């Protein structure tokens, strides 16, 4: 009887209940884009417009320094990996890799980064819970106005 009473008091599911999660994620993505633009301005970096337009099509964005140490992750990074910003910052993205991550793909990514070239690969990563997922990653080198390499930006999508 008590269970029935709780269900009756919970009220109907409102459209706002469904929309709120979508709205919340949309606001986080907008904040991510604003932060990203400010970050790039601070480092005197200009990202091609077509790249900035597709920011919303990725699940997560990761910015590393030239030594591949994570400096920033978007809010979508938590949803994709289970790791919070504080758990990811100052680590290398390789912490998401594991036993099923292809050595060949890791070598191709490493070689492209060493040459400051863009690279796109699909690899197996692992969530904080240990569950594996396929991740499409597009890594772009970021150069300042003097054409010096300053960062790498990884645009990631769970597939």
C-alpha positions in Angstrom: 0.0 0.0 0.0 2.9 2.4 0.9 4.5 1.8 -2.6 1.2 2.7 -4.3 0.9 5.9 -2.3 4.5 7.0 -3.3 3.7 6.5 -6.9 0.5 8.5 -6.6 2.3 11.4 -4.9 5.1 11.5 -7.5 2.8 13.3 -10.0 2.7 13.0 -13.8 5.8 13.1 -15.9 5.9 16.6 -17.4 7.4 17.5 -20.7 9.8 19.8 -18.8 11.2 16.7 -17.1 12.2 15.2 -20.5 13.4 18.5 -22.0 15.5 19.5 -19.0 18.3 16.9 -19.6 18.5 18.0 -23.2 18.5 21.7 -22.2 21.1 21.1 -19.5 23.5 19.4 -22.0 22.9 22.2 -24.6 23.8 24.9 -22.1 27.0 23.0 -21.1 28.0 22.7 -24.8 27.4 26.4 -25.2 29.6 27.1 -22.2 32.2 24.8 -23.5 32.3 26.6 -26.8 32.6 30.0 -25.0 35.4 28.7 -22.9 37.1 27.2 -25.9 37.0 30.5 -27.8 38.4 32.4 -24.8 41.1 29.8 -24.3 42.2 30.1 -27.9 42.1 33.9 -27.8 44.3 33.9 -24.7 46.9 31.8 -26.6 46.6 34.0 -29.7 45.4 31.0 -31.7 42.9 31.1 -34.6 41.1 27.9 -35.3 39.5 27.6 -38.8 35.9 28.5 -38.8 34.8 25.2 -40.2 36.4 23.4 -37.2 34.6 25.7 -34.7 31.3 25.1 -36.5 31.5 21.4 -35.9 32.4 21.6 -32.2 28.8 20.7 -31.3 29.0 17.4 -33.3 31.5 15.8 -31.0 30.9 14.1 -27.7 34.0 15.5 -26.0 36.8 17.9 -26.7 40.2 17.6 -25.0 43.0 20.2 -25.1 46.5 19.1 -24.3 49.8 21.0 -24.2 52.6 20.0 -26.6 53.6 17.2 -24.3 50.1 15.8 -24.4 49.2 16.7 -20.8 45.5 17.5 -20.6 44.8 21.2 -19.9 41.1 21.2 -20.4 38.2 18.8 -21.2 34.6 19.7 -22.2 31.6 18.7 -20.1 30.9 15.9 -22.6 34.1 14.2 -21.5 32.5 13.1 -18.3 29.4 11.7 -20.1 31.6 9.8 -22.5 34.3 8.5 -20.1 32.9 8.8 -16.5 36.0 10.9 -15.5 35.4 14.4 -14.1 37.4 17.4 -15.2 39.5 17.2 -12.0 40.2 13.5 -12.6 41.4 14.1 -16.2 43.4 17.3 -15.9 47.2 17.0 -15.9 47.1 13.4 -17.2 47.8 12.1 -20.6 44.9 11.0 -22.7 46.5 7.5 -22.9 45.1 6.9 -19.4 41.8 6.0 -21.2 43.5 3.2 -23.2 43.8 -0.4 -22.2 44.6 -4.0 -23.3 42.3 -3.9 -26.4 43.7 -0.6 -27.6 45.5 -1.2 -30.9 49.3 -0.7 -30.7 49.3 0.1 -34.4 46.8 2.9 -34.0 48.7 4.2 -30.9 51.9 4.4 -33.0 50.1 6.2 -35.9 48.7 8.7 -33.5 52.1 9.2 -31.8 53.9 9.7 -35.1 51.4 12.3 -36.3 51.7 14.2 -33.1 55.5 14.1 -33.2 55.3 15.6 -36.7 52.6 18.2 -35.6 50.2 16.7 -38.2 46.4 16.2 -37.8 45.3 12.6 -37.3 42.0 10.8 -37.3 41.7 7.3 -35.9 39.2 5.0 -34.2 40.4 3.3 -31.1 39.2 1.3 -28.1 39.1 3.4 -24.9 37.9 2.5 -21.5 35.4 4.3 -19.2 36.1 4.8 -15.6 33.9 1.8 -14.9 36.2 -0.3 -17.1 33.7 -0.7 -19.9 35.3 -0.4 -23.3 34.0 1.8 -26.1 35.0 2.7 -29.6 36.2 6.3 -29.9 36.6 8.2 -33.1 39.3 10.8 -32.4 40.3 13.7 -34.6 43.4 15.4 -33.3 44.4 18.8 -34.6 47.6 20.7 -33.8 47.1 24.2 -32.7 49.5 27.0 -33.7 49.8 30.5 -32.5 50.2 33.6 -34.6 53.9 33.0 -34.9 53.2 29.5 -36.3 54.6 27.9 -33.1 52.9 24.7 -31.9 51.1 25.5 -28.6 48.5 22.7 -28.1 46.6 19.8 -29.5 42.9 19.6 -29.6 41.2 16.2 -29.8 37.6 16.0 -31.0 36.1 12.8 -29.8 33.0 10.8 -30.6 31.8 7.6 -29.1 30.8 5.2 -31.9 
